Amino acid sequence: MRIPLAAPDICEADIQAVSGVLRTSRLSLGPKLEEFERAMAQYAGAAHAVAVNAGTSGLHLCLRGLGIGAGDEVIVPSFAFIAAANAIRYEKGIPVFVDVEPETLNLDPRRIEAAITARTRGILVVHTFGCPAELSEILEIARRRGLFVIEDACEAIGAEYDGRKVGPLGDAGVFAFYPNKQITTGEGGMLVTQDPEIAALARKLRNQGRSDTEDGYSHTELGYNYRLSEMHCALGVEQLKRIESILERREAIARAYEERLGGLGNLKLPGLRVPRRRISWFVYVVRLGAEYGRFQRDWIAKEMEARGIGCGKYFAPIHLQPVYRSASCAKAGLAVTEWNAERTLALPFFNRIQEEQIEEVCETLKELMRRAAGVRAE
Ligand SMILES: Cc1ncc(COP(=O)(O)O)c(C=O)c1O
């Protein structure tokens, strides 16, 4: 794509840090892992941070840490990246899909209580597109009903709710570092928690359930290889040093989009300011108005791509995915999810995007929206 949807921001210091590791003999489970974990814990305000090879692995370890088992229900949005619900199913838990609220597309706290049953164990809240969900209400419901809260903060590193960074505000949370994320390690994730037992179990499980003892090691749990290499961690340490300037740059890009697209009656923009939150801009997702449907949205996306402009259709609802059709899961009235999922369009969004590129994206979108109004499915 001439103007890609996303792009990593790799600088010379990142390259030096990774090649520095390659000149040592310690490529895994070494000092960079410890440094990355320490820096992340401090940044996120967590007592513990456990690096893993992907955000999905981190979510899986949260669910293991909280003891989710067969038939346990976990409330989760369907308007989310599929990993959130998959992690529940890895442990034979049952995802219970609850609708999102129309403004931020995050789990709607007003709909949570009706979905709680005797089998509900917890809430997996996703801070979608980097905007924190309504945490005070969700944490209050969880406390009152004796449920755990896992924060899927994979898209929201650095985002804040009431002045506190999201991630470790519930029982455990996870950040992710795929190359389209605010900071990247190529692949990678970080579990954060205030709970020493969850952290200790996650450390063990990421390394084949191994406990080091005086006479060798003993595998006390059915674990996994979810380790993150020293090269990944070295990149993470460097990227994290720049996070504040990255978040500021991304907010400036969101503002630039708003200046050019604001005021169009048939286009809903993501709110630049949402009460009680600091948004960590992960993507810039606009929503087409009611006069457009899935057919027109898909036509616009295809035309944009034909002109070299990347765009995304986040998210296809999880409950409509083929792999979920016959799965054991429950859902309650997902009208907001389904309506919005047909009208979202993610626009190119990366640190080094240029002013002229933003201008081109916006002008192309406006032109295609005018033309799409007359495009109909056969
Ligand atoms: C909301 C959300 N959850 C989970 C994940 C999974 O992270 P990973 O791709 O690192 O496994 C992602 C990442 O892309 C995500 O956006």
The ligand as an SDF file (V2000), in Angstrom:
LIG
                    3D

 16 16  0  0  0  0  0  0  0  0999 V2000
   -7.9280   -6.3970   21.8720 C   0  0  0  0  0  0  0  0  0  0  0  0
   -6.8450   -7.3840   21.5700 C   0  0  0  0  0  0  0  0  0  0  0  0
   -6.7540   -8.4890   22.3360 N   0  0  0  0  0  0  0  0  0  0  0  0
   -5.7940   -9.3920   22.1420 C   0  0  0  0  0  0  0  0  0  0  0  0
   -4.8630   -9.2720   21.1400 C   0  0  0  0  0  0  0  0  0  0  0  0
   -3.8860  -10.3630   20.9290 C   0  0  0  0  0  0  0  0  0  0  0  0
   -2.5730   -9.9740   20.8890 O   0  0  0  0  0  0  0  0  0  0  0  0
   -1.5160  -10.8490   20.0370 P   0  0  0  0  0  0  0  0  0  0  0  0
   -1.8400  -10.6140   18.6010 O   0  0  0  0  0  0  0  0  0  0  0  0
   -0.2230  -10.2590   20.4630 O   0  0  0  0  0  0  0  0  0  0  0  0
   -1.6700  -12.2570   20.4550 O   0  0  0  0  0  0  0  0  0  0  0  0
   -4.9180   -8.1360   20.3100 C   0  0  0  0  0  0  0  0  0  0  0  0
   -3.9460   -7.9560   19.2630 C   0  0  0  0  0  0  0  0  0  0  0  0
   -3.7790   -7.8120   18.2550 O   0  0  0  0  0  0  0  0  0  0  0  0
   -5.9490   -7.1830   20.5110 C   0  0  0  0  0  0  0  0  0  0  0  0
   -6.0600   -6.1240   19.7190 O   0  0  0  0  0  0  0  0  0  0  0  0
  1  2  1  0
  2  3  1  0
  2 15  2  0
  3  4  2  0
  4  5  1  0
  5  6  1  0
  5 12  2  0
  6  7  1  0
  7  8  1  0
  8  9  2  0
  8 10  1  0
  8 11  1  0
 12 13  1  0
 12 15  1  0
 13 14  2  0
 15 16  1  0
M  END
$$$$
